[in-house]
């Protein structure tokens, strides 16, 4: 489990959410493949992604990305591994597990900032070098 708390200055909430929903090519150095499998609605989509990190074998995942604007102006964000018959596991690629919840809200003391809290549960499965874990 990993918990992240951050205050982001001069970042718009919609831009931050869009970064998760549609990562820009400049941020995809480790991503070998990423494709949208289904757009359920404007706030939810299913994505397949495959990536390669240094010192590790390739990993992939099928995830549901969901965002919801709340009445108080905050945005709830959810990413979770899902199973789909049309995207079976591929031999030689490790299928990992991810379950992330995030909450973005305006910073009450600084209107140009947003506060972000994220809880992630993940299992990279397969071999994960201790050196890489220590870097994280």
Secondary structure, 3 states (H helix, E strand, C coil): CEEEEEEEECCCHHHHHHHHHCCCHHHCCCEEEEEEEEEEECCEEEEEEEECCCCCCCEEEEEEEEEEECCCCCEEEEEEECCCCCCCCCCCCEECEEEEEEEEEECCCCCCEEEEEEEEEEECCCCCCHHHHHHC
